[in-house]
């Protein structure tokens, strides 16, 4: 069980309650160069072609060192 309340979901989908918000988020992502998910950013820089966890770990540790963390 997912906890999804189907009546609320169906109402939301049939009325497009959040359609404007979803479109705005999609447009904002496109403006930033997001072409697929997941797309990750670190300090405003898009992390692309990350081969493995270690890549992210090093980049995050570098960013933390820059701010004294």
PyMOL Python script that loads the backbone (N, CA, C, O; Angstrom):
from pymol import cmd

cmd.read_pdbstr("""\
ATOM      1  N   UNK A   1       0.847  -1.172   0.000  1.00  0.00           N
ATOM      2  CA  UNK A   1       0.000   0.000   0.000  1.00  0.00           C
ATOM      3  C   UNK A   1       0.900   1.245   0.000  1.00  0.00           C
ATOM      4  O   UNK A   1       1.842   1.341   0.786  1.00  0.00           O
ATOM      5  N   UNK A   2       0.600   2.175  -0.877  1.00  0.00           N
ATOM      6  CA  UNK A   2       1.416   3.380  -1.006  1.00  0.00           C
ATOM      7  C   UNK A   2       0.919   4.532  -0.157  1.00  0.00           C
ATOM      8  O   UNK A   2       1.656   5.491   0.070  1.00  0.00           O
ATOM      9  N   UNK A   3      -0.302   4.459   0.313  1.00  0.00           N
ATOM     10  CA  UNK A   3      -0.870   5.570   1.064  1.00  0.00           C
ATOM     11  C   UNK A   3      -1.496   6.622   0.160  1.00  0.00           C
ATOM     12  O   UNK A   3      -1.961   7.658   0.633  1.00  0.00           O
ATOM     13  N   UNK A   4      -1.506   6.353  -1.141  1.00  0.00           N
ATOM     14  CA  UNK A   4      -2.092   7.285  -2.102  1.00  0.00           C
ATOM     15  C   UNK A   4      -3.603   7.289  -1.945  1.00  0.00           C
ATOM     16  O   UNK A   4      -4.244   6.238  -1.959  1.00  0.00           O
ATOM     17  N   UNK A   5      -4.159   8.470  -1.799  1.00  0.00           N
ATOM     18  CA  UNK A   5      -5.610   8.609  -1.696  1.00  0.00           C
ATOM     19  C   UNK A   5      -6.151   8.819  -3.102  1.00  0.00           C
ATOM     20  O   UNK A   5      -6.091   9.920  -3.649  1.00  0.00           O
ATOM     21  N   UNK A   6      -6.678   7.747  -3.676  1.00  0.00           N
ATOM     22  CA  UNK A   6      -7.060   7.768  -5.082  1.00  0.00           C
ATOM     23  C   UNK A   6      -8.108   8.817  -5.405  1.00  0.00           C
ATOM     24  O   UNK A   6      -8.060   9.411  -6.482  1.00  0.00           O
ATOM     25  N   UNK A   7      -9.048   9.063  -4.513  1.00  0.00           N
ATOM     26  CA  UNK A   7     -10.067  10.089  -4.790  1.00  0.00           C
ATOM     27  C   UNK A   7      -9.420  11.462  -4.928  1.00  0.00           C
ATOM     28  O   UNK A   7      -9.759  12.221  -5.837  1.00  0.00           O
ATOM     29  N   UNK A   8      -8.494  11.784  -4.034  1.00  0.00           N
ATOM     30  CA  UNK A   8      -7.796  13.067  -4.112  1.00  0.00           C
ATOM     31  C   UNK A   8      -6.939  13.136  -5.374  1.00  0.00           C
ATOM     32  O   UNK A   8      -6.901  14.162  -6.053  1.00  0.00           O
ATOM     33  N   UNK A   9      -6.265  12.054  -5.676  1.00  0.00           N
ATOM     34  CA  UNK A   9      -5.419  12.000  -6.868  1.00  0.00           C
ATOM     35  C   UNK A   9      -6.258  12.212  -8.126  1.00  0.00           C
ATOM     36  O   UNK A   9      -5.910  13.029  -8.979  1.00  0.00           O
ATOM     37  N   UNK A  10      -7.346  11.485  -8.238  1.00  0.00           N
ATOM     38  CA  UNK A  10      -8.203  11.599  -9.419  1.00  0.00           C
ATOM     39  C   UNK A  10      -8.754  13.014  -9.573  1.00  0.00           C
ATOM     40  O   UNK A  10      -8.812  13.546 -10.682  1.00  0.00           O
ATOM     41  N   UNK A  11      -9.157  13.620  -8.459  1.00  0.00           N
ATOM     42  CA  UNK A  11      -9.666  14.997  -8.505  1.00  0.00           C
ATOM     43  C   UNK A  11      -8.573  15.954  -8.958  1.00  0.00           C
ATOM     44  O   UNK A  11      -8.805  16.821  -9.801  1.00  0.00           O
ATOM     45  N   UNK A  12      -7.404  15.795  -8.405  1.00  0.00           N
ATOM     46  CA  UNK A  12      -6.269  16.648  -8.770  1.00  0.00           C
ATOM     47  C   UNK A  12      -5.963  16.525 -10.257  1.00  0.00           C
ATOM     48  O   UNK A  12      -5.784  17.529 -10.945  1.00  0.00           O
ATOM     49  N   UNK A  13      -5.904  15.304 -10.743  1.00  0.00           N
ATOM     50  CA  UNK A  13      -5.562  15.083 -12.143  1.00  0.00           C
ATOM     51  C   UNK A  13      -6.660  15.576 -13.085  1.00  0.00           C
ATOM     52  O   UNK A  13      -6.354  16.109 -14.152  1.00  0.00           O
ATOM     53  N   UNK A  14      -7.899  15.414 -12.725  1.00  0.00           N
ATOM     54  CA  UNK A  14      -8.992  15.811 -13.619  1.00  0.00           C
ATOM     55  C   UNK A  14      -9.201  17.319 -13.642  1.00  0.00           C
ATOM     56  O   UNK A  14      -9.768  17.851 -14.597  1.00  0.00           O
ATOM     57  N   UNK A  15      -8.747  18.017 -12.596  1.00  0.00           N
ATOM     58  CA  UNK A  15      -8.916  19.476 -12.551  1.00  0.00           C
ATOM     59  C   UNK A  15      -7.644  20.229 -12.909  1.00  0.00           C
ATOM     60  O   UNK A  15      -7.647  21.457 -12.995  1.00  0.00           O
ATOM     61  N   UNK A  16      -6.553  19.492 -13.117  1.00  0.00           N
ATOM     62  CA  UNK A  16      -5.251  20.120 -13.412  1.00  0.00           C
ATOM     63  C   UNK A  16      -4.846  21.116 -12.335  1.00  0.00           C
ATOM     64  O   UNK A  16      -4.286  22.172 -12.631  1.00  0.00           O
ATOM     65  N   UNK A  17      -5.129  20.775 -11.098  1.00  0.00           N
ATOM     66  CA  UNK A  17      -4.894  21.667  -9.966  1.00  0.00           C
ATOM     67  C   UNK A  17      -3.467  22.197  -9.911  1.00  0.00           C
ATOM     68  O   UNK A  17      -3.266  23.373  -9.610  1.00  0.00           O
ATOM     69  N   UNK A  18      -2.483  21.369 -10.190  1.00  0.00           N
ATOM     70  CA  UNK A  18      -1.084  21.773 -10.073  1.00  0.00           C
ATOM     71  C   UNK A  18      -0.374  21.891 -11.420  1.00  0.00           C
ATOM     72  O   UNK A  18       0.853  21.979 -11.465  1.00  0.00           O
ATOM     73  N   UNK A  19      -1.124  21.894 -12.505  1.00  0.00           N
ATOM     74  CA  UNK A  19      -0.521  21.915 -13.830  1.00  0.00           C
ATOM     75  C   UNK A  19       0.371  23.138 -14.038  1.00  0.00           C
ATOM     76  O   UNK A  19       1.463  23.008 -14.592  1.00  0.00           O
ATOM     77  N   UNK A  20      -0.061  24.304 -13.614  1.00  0.00           N
ATOM     78  CA  UNK A  20       0.750  25.519 -13.791  1.00  0.00           C
ATOM     79  C   UNK A  20       2.071  25.409 -13.025  1.00  0.00           C
ATOM     80  O   UNK A  20       3.113  25.825 -13.531  1.00  0.00           O
ATOM     81  N   UNK A  21       2.037  24.856 -11.819  1.00  0.00           N
ATOM     82  CA  UNK A  21       3.252  24.684 -11.022  1.00  0.00           C
ATOM     83  C   UNK A  21       4.198  23.687 -11.682  1.00  0.00           C
ATOM     84  O   UNK A  21       5.406  23.920 -11.738  1.00  0.00           O
ATOM     85  N   UNK A  22       3.660  22.589 -12.176  1.00  0.00           N
ATOM     86  CA  UNK A  22       4.477  21.580 -12.843  1.00  0.00           C
ATOM     87  C   UNK A  22       5.131  22.177 -14.086  1.00  0.00           C
ATOM     88  O   UNK A  22       6.320  21.963 -14.323  1.00  0.00           O
ATOM     89  N   UNK A  23       4.368  22.922 -14.879  1.00  0.00           N
ATOM     90  CA  UNK A  23       4.921  23.547 -16.079  1.00  0.00           C
ATOM     91  C   UNK A  23       6.002  24.566 -15.722  1.00  0.00           C
ATOM     92  O   UNK A  23       7.028  24.640 -16.397  1.00  0.00           O
ATOM     93  N   UNK A  24       5.780  25.347 -14.671  1.00  0.00           N
ATOM     94  CA  UNK A  24       6.776  26.337 -14.250  1.00  0.00           C
ATOM     95  C   UNK A  24       8.067  25.648 -13.805  1.00  0.00           C
ATOM     96  O   UNK A  24       9.158  26.110 -14.139  1.00  0.00           O
ATOM     97  N   UNK A  25       7.955  24.564 -13.065  1.00  0.00           N
ATOM     98  CA  UNK A  25       9.135  23.809 -12.630  1.00  0.00           C
ATOM     99  C   UNK A  25       9.866  23.211 -13.830  1.00  0.00           C
ATOM    100  O   UNK A  25      11.096  23.227 -13.882  1.00  0.00           O
ATOM    101  N   UNK A  26       9.117  22.690 -14.783  1.00  0.00           N
ATOM    102  CA  UNK A  26       9.720  22.105 -15.987  1.00  0.00           C
ATOM    103  C   UNK A  26      10.464  23.177 -16.776  1.00  0.00           C
ATOM    104  O   UNK A  26      11.585  22.950 -17.231  1.00  0.00           O
ATOM    105  N   UNK A  27       9.845  24.340 -16.937  1.00  0.00           N
ATOM    106  CA  UNK A  27      10.488  25.438 -17.661  1.00  0.00           C
ATOM    107  C   UNK A  27      11.741  25.921 -16.937  1.00  0.00           C
ATOM    108  O   UNK A  27      12.750  26.216 -17.578  1.00  0.00           O
ATOM    109  N   UNK A  28      11.688  26.004 -15.618  1.00  0.00           N
ATOM    110  CA  UNK A  28      12.856  26.431 -14.843  1.00  0.00           C
ATOM    111  C   UNK A  28      13.998  25.434 -15.020  1.00  0.00           C
ATOM    112  O   UNK A  28      15.155  25.828 -15.161  1.00  0.00           O
ATOM    113  N   UNK A  29      13.677  24.170 -15.013  1.00  0.00           N
ATOM    114  CA  UNK A  29      14.692  23.149 -15.233  1.00  0.00           C
ATOM    115  C   UNK A  29      15.293  23.258 -16.625  1.00  0.00           C
ATOM    116  O   UNK A  29      16.510  23.164 -16.787  1.00  0.00           O
ATOM    117  N   UNK A  30      14.454  23.453 -17.622  1.00  0.00           N
ATOM    118  CA  UNK A  30      14.944  23.591 -18.999  1.00  0.00           C
ATOM    119  C   UNK A  30      15.861  24.803 -19.120  1.00  0.00           C
ATOM    120  O   UNK A  30      16.870  24.747 -19.822  1.00  0.00           O
ATOM    121  N   UNK A  31      15.521  25.895 -18.446  1.00  0.00           N
ATOM    122  CA  UNK A  31      16.364  27.096 -18.467  1.00  0.00           C
ATOM    123  C   UNK A  31      17.749  26.830 -17.878  1.00  0.00           C
ATOM    124  O   UNK A  31      18.727  27.477 -18.252  1.00  0.00           O
ATOM    125  N   UNK A  32      17.821  25.873 -16.955  1.00  0.00           N
ATOM    126  CA  UNK A  32      19.093  25.519 -16.321  1.00  0.00           C
ATOM    127  C   UNK A  32      19.854  24.435 -17.085  1.00  0.00           C
ATOM    128  O   UNK A  32      20.963  24.063 -16.703  1.00  0.00           O
ATOM    129  N   UNK A  33      19.255  23.932 -18.162  1.00  0.00           N
ATOM    130  CA  UNK A  33      19.920  22.914 -18.959  1.00  0.00           C
ATOM    131  C   UNK A  33      19.565  21.488 -18.596  1.00  0.00           C
ATOM    132  O   UNK A  33      20.221  20.553 -19.055  1.00  0.00           O
ATOM    133  N   UNK A  34      18.543  21.303 -17.783  1.00  0.00           N
ATOM    134  CA  UNK A  34      18.118  19.955 -17.412  1.00  0.00           C
ATOM    135  C   UNK A  34      17.473  19.301 -18.629  1.00  0.00           C
ATOM    136  O   UNK A  34      16.531  19.834 -19.217  1.00  0.00           O
ATOM    137  N   UNK A  35      18.004  18.128 -18.994  1.00  0.00           N
ATOM    138  CA  UNK A  35      17.479  17.388 -20.134  1.00  0.00           C
ATOM    139  C   UNK A  35      16.939  16.018 -19.733  1.00  0.00           C
ATOM    140  O   UNK A  35      16.259  15.358 -20.519  1.00  0.00           O
ATOM    141  N   UNK A  36      17.244  15.598 -18.512  1.00  0.00           N
ATOM    142  CA  UNK A  36      16.789  14.288 -18.064  1.00  0.00           C
ATOM    143  C   UNK A  36      16.826  14.251 -16.536  1.00  0.00           C
ATOM    144  O   UNK A  36      17.351  15.156 -15.887  1.00  0.00           O
ATOM    145  N   UNK A  37      16.259  13.189 -15.984  1.00  0.00           N
ATOM    146  CA  UNK A  37      16.326  13.004 -14.543  1.00  0.00           C
ATOM    147  C   UNK A  37      17.063  11.706 -14.258  1.00  0.00           C
ATOM    148  O   UNK A  37      16.958  10.761 -15.039  1.00  0.00           O
ATOM    149  N   UNK A  38      17.781  11.638 -13.196  1.00  0.00           N
ATOM    150  CA  UNK A  38      18.046  12.762 -12.302  1.00  0.00           C
ATOM    151  C   UNK A  38      19.113  13.680 -12.896  1.00  0.00           C
ATOM    152  O   UNK A  38      20.021  13.228 -13.593  1.00  0.00           O
ATOM    153  N   UNK A  39      18.990  14.957 -12.613  1.00  0.00           N
ATOM    154  CA  UNK A  39      20.016  15.938 -12.937  1.00  0.00           C
ATOM    155  C   UNK A  39      20.413  16.581 -11.625  1.00  0.00           C
ATOM    156  O   UNK A  39      19.559  17.060 -10.878  1.00  0.00           O
ATOM    157  N   UNK A  40      21.694  16.593 -11.344  1.00  0.00           N
ATOM    158  CA  UNK A  40      22.177  17.074 -10.055  1.00  0.00           C
ATOM    159  C   UNK A  40      22.992  18.349 -10.227  1.00  0.00           C
ATOM    160  O   UNK A  40      23.744  18.501 -11.190  1.00  0.00           O
ATOM    161  N   UNK A  41      22.827  19.261  -9.271  1.00  0.00           N
ATOM    162  CA  UNK A  41      23.580  20.500  -9.235  1.00  0.00           C
ATOM    163  C   UNK A  41      24.291  20.593  -7.901  1.00  0.00           C
ATOM    164  O   UNK A  41      23.758  20.172  -6.874  1.00  0.00           O
ATOM    165  N   UNK A  42      25.492  21.141  -7.916  1.00  0.00           N
ATOM    166  CA  UNK A  42      26.248  21.381  -6.699  1.00  0.00           C
ATOM    167  C   UNK A  42      26.814  22.785  -6.807  1.00  0.00           C
ATOM    168  O   UNK A  42      27.609  23.077  -7.701  1.00  0.00           O
ATOM    169  N   UNK A  43      26.403  23.651  -5.896  1.00  0.00           N
ATOM    170  CA  UNK A  43      26.813  25.062  -5.926  1.00  0.00           C
ATOM    171  C   UNK A  43      26.502  25.711  -7.268  1.00  0.00           C
ATOM    172  O   UNK A  43      27.299  26.499  -7.777  1.00  0.00           O
ATOM    173  N   UNK A  44      25.357  25.387  -7.836  1.00  0.00           N
ATOM    174  CA  UNK A  44      24.923  25.978  -9.085  1.00  0.00           C
ATOM    175  C   UNK A  44      25.549  25.376 -10.324  1.00  0.00           C
ATOM    176  O   UNK A  44      25.231  25.797 -11.436  1.00  0.00           O
ATOM    177  N   UNK A  45      26.429  24.402 -10.165  1.00  0.00           N
ATOM    178  CA  UNK A  45      27.075  23.756 -11.306  1.00  0.00           C
ATOM    179  C   UNK A  45      26.436  22.393 -11.539  1.00  0.00           C
ATOM    180  O   UNK A  45      26.301  21.586 -10.620  1.00  0.00           O
ATOM    181  N   UNK A  46      26.049  22.156 -12.779  1.00  0.00           N
ATOM    182  CA  UNK A  46      25.448  20.874 -13.113  1.00  0.00           C
ATOM    183  C   UNK A  46      26.525  19.801 -13.160  1.00  0.00           C
ATOM    184  O   UNK A  46      27.548  19.961 -13.824  1.00  0.00           O
ATOM    185  N   UNK A  47      26.284  18.705 -12.448  1.00  0.00           N
ATOM    186  CA  UNK A  47      27.209  17.576 -12.440  1.00  0.00           C
ATOM    187  C   UNK A  47      26.774  16.612 -13.537  1.00  0.00           C
ATOM    188  O   UNK A  47      25.717  15.989 -13.446  1.00  0.00           O
ATOM    189  N   UNK A  48      27.597  16.497 -14.571  1.00  0.00           N
ATOM    190  CA  UNK A  48      27.228  15.660 -15.704  1.00  0.00           C
ATOM    191  C   UNK A  48      28.161  14.470 -15.831  1.00  0.00           C
ATOM    192  O   UNK A  48      29.314  14.505 -15.401  1.00  0.00           O
ATOM    193  N   UNK A  49      27.636  13.432 -16.424  1.00  0.00           N
ATOM    194  CA  UNK A  49      28.416  12.237 -16.748  1.00  0.00           C
ATOM    195  C   UNK A  49      29.148  11.667 -15.538  1.00  0.00           C
ATOM    196  O   UNK A  49      30.289  11.219 -15.650  1.00  0.00           O
ATOM    197  N   UNK A  50      28.504  11.687 -14.407  1.00  0.00           N
ATOM    198  CA  UNK A  50      29.122  11.152 -13.191  1.00  0.00           C
ATOM    199  C   UNK A  50      29.107   9.632 -13.258  1.00  0.00           C
ATOM    200  O   UNK A  50      28.042   9.019 -13.319  1.00  0.00           O
ATOM    201  N   UNK A  51      30.280   9.029 -13.245  1.00  0.00           N
ATOM    202  CA  UNK A  51      30.339   7.579 -13.423  1.00  0.00           C
ATOM    203  C   UNK A  51      29.955   6.763 -12.192  1.00  0.00           C
ATOM    204  O   UNK A  51      29.489   5.631 -12.324  1.00  0.00           O
ATOM    205  N   UNK A  52      30.144   7.326 -10.994  1.00  0.00           N
ATOM    206  CA  UNK A  52      29.908   6.521  -9.804  1.00  0.00           C
ATOM    207  C   UNK A  52      29.803   7.406  -8.564  1.00  0.00           C
ATOM    208  O   UNK A  52      30.043   8.612  -8.612  1.00  0.00           O
ATOM    209  N   UNK A  53      29.440   6.775  -7.468  1.00  0.00           N
ATOM    210  CA  UNK A  53      29.275   7.465  -6.192  1.00  0.00           C
ATOM    211  C   UNK A  53      30.530   8.242  -5.804  1.00  0.00           C
ATOM    212  O   UNK A  53      30.428   9.368  -5.316  1.00  0.00           O
ATOM    213  N   UNK A  54      31.692   7.671  -6.008  1.00  0.00           N
ATOM    214  CA  UNK A  54      32.941   8.313  -5.612  1.00  0.00           C
ATOM    215  C   UNK A  54      33.117   9.689  -6.228  1.00  0.00           C
ATOM    216  O   UNK A  54      33.667  10.589  -5.594  1.00  0.00           O
ATOM    217  N   UNK A  55      32.663   9.855  -7.439  1.00  0.00           N
ATOM    218  CA  UNK A  55      32.734  11.159  -8.113  1.00  0.00           C
ATOM    219  C   UNK A  55      31.951  12.199  -7.319  1.00  0.00           C
ATOM    220  O   UNK A  55      32.446  13.297  -7.061  1.00  0.00           O
ATOM    221  N   UNK A  56      30.731  11.847  -6.936  1.00  0.00           N
ATOM    222  CA  UNK A  56      29.901  12.773  -6.166  1.00  0.00           C
ATOM    223  C   UNK A  56      30.521  13.058  -4.809  1.00  0.00           C
ATOM    224  O   UNK A  56      30.521  14.199  -4.347  1.00  0.00           O
ATOM    225  N   UNK A  57      31.039  12.038  -4.183  1.00  0.00           N
ATOM    226  CA  UNK A  57      31.638  12.208  -2.858  1.00  0.00           C
ATOM    227  C   UNK A  57      32.791  13.207  -2.911  1.00  0.00           C
ATOM    228  O   UNK A  57      32.878  14.099  -2.068  1.00  0.00           O
ATOM    229  N   UNK A  58      33.666  13.063  -3.887  1.00  0.00           N
ATOM    230  CA  UNK A  58      34.809  13.972  -4.020  1.00  0.00           C
ATOM    231  C   UNK A  58      34.324  15.395  -4.277  1.00  0.00           C
ATOM    232  O   UNK A  58      34.817  16.336  -3.656  1.00  0.00           O
ATOM    233  N   UNK A  59      33.385  15.558  -5.165  1.00  0.00           N
ATOM    234  CA  UNK A  59      32.884  16.898  -5.492  1.00  0.00           C
ATOM    235  C   UNK A  59      32.208  17.552  -4.281  1.00  0.00           C
ATOM    236  O   UNK A  59      32.383  18.747  -4.043  1.00  0.00           O
ATOM    237  N   UNK A  60      31.448  16.778  -3.527  1.00  0.00           N
ATOM    238  CA  UNK A  60      30.782  17.313  -2.335  1.00  0.00           C
ATOM    239  C   UNK A  60      31.809  17.677  -1.274  1.00  0.00           C
ATOM    240  O   UNK A  60      31.698  18.726  -0.639  1.00  0.00           O
ATOM    241  N   UNK A  61      32.800  16.828  -1.078  1.00  0.00           N
ATOM    242  CA  UNK A  61      33.847  17.128  -0.097  1.00  0.00           C
ATOM    243  C   UNK A  61      34.624  18.382  -0.497  1.00  0.00           C
ATOM    244  O   UNK A  61      34.975  19.186   0.366  1.00  0.00           O
ATOM    245  N   UNK A  62      34.896  18.560  -1.780  1.00  0.00           N
ATOM    246  CA  UNK A  62      35.567  19.773  -2.258  1.00  0.00           C
ATOM    247  C   UNK A  62      34.731  21.012  -1.966  1.00  0.00           C
ATOM    248  O   UNK A  62      35.253  22.034  -1.519  1.00  0.00           O
ATOM    249  N   UNK A  63      33.438  20.913  -2.221  1.00  0.00           N
ATOM    250  CA  UNK A  63      32.538  22.049  -1.975  1.00  0.00           C
ATOM    251  C   UNK A  63      32.481  22.370  -0.480  1.00  0.00           C
ATOM    252  O   UNK A  63      32.483  23.541  -0.099  1.00  0.00           O
ATOM    253  N   UNK A  64      32.430  21.359   0.351  1.00  0.00           N
ATOM    254  CA  UNK A  64      32.408  21.582   1.794  1.00  0.00           C
ATOM    255  C   UNK A  64      33.700  22.222   2.275  1.00  0.00           C
ATOM    256  O   UNK A  64      33.678  23.095   3.143  1.00  0.00           O
ATOM    257  N   UNK A  65      34.822  21.795   1.716  1.00  0.00           N
ATOM    258  CA  UNK A  65      36.119  22.369   2.110  1.00  0.00           C
ATOM    259  C   UNK A  65      36.196  23.853   1.756  1.00  0.00           C
ATOM    260  O   UNK A  65      36.808  24.642   2.476  1.00  0.00           O
ATOM    261  N   UNK A  66      35.570  24.221   0.644  1.00  0.00           N
ATOM    262  CA  UNK A  66      35.570  25.619   0.219  1.00  0.00           C
ATOM    263  C   UNK A  66      34.851  26.532   1.213  1.00  0.00           C
ATOM    264  O   UNK A  66      35.210  27.699   1.370  1.00  0.00           O
ATOM    265  N   UNK A  67      33.843  25.991   1.873  1.00  0.00           N
ATOM    266  CA  UNK A  67      33.073  26.804   2.829  1.00  0.00           C
ATOM    267  C   UNK A  67      33.446  26.504   4.274  1.00  0.00           C
ATOM    268  O   UNK A  67      32.809  26.997   5.204  1.00  0.00           O
ATOM    269  N   UNK A  68      34.475  25.699   4.454  1.00  0.00           N
ATOM    270  CA  UNK A  68      34.956  25.408   5.797  1.00  0.00           C
ATOM    271  C   UNK A  68      34.167  24.342   6.512  1.00  0.00           C
ATOM    272  O   UNK A  68      34.165  24.297   7.743  1.00  0.00           O
ATOM    273  N   UNK A  69      33.494  23.478   5.768  1.00  0.00           N
ATOM    274  CA  UNK A  69      32.671  22.437   6.383  1.00  0.00           C
ATOM    275  C   UNK A  69      33.342  21.126   6.530  1.00  0.00           C
ATOM    276  O   UNK A  69      32.741  20.178   7.036  1.00  0.00           O
TER     277      UNK A  69
END
""", "prot")
cmd.dss("prot")
cmd.show_as("cartoon", "prot")
cmd.util.cbc("prot")
cmd.orient("prot")
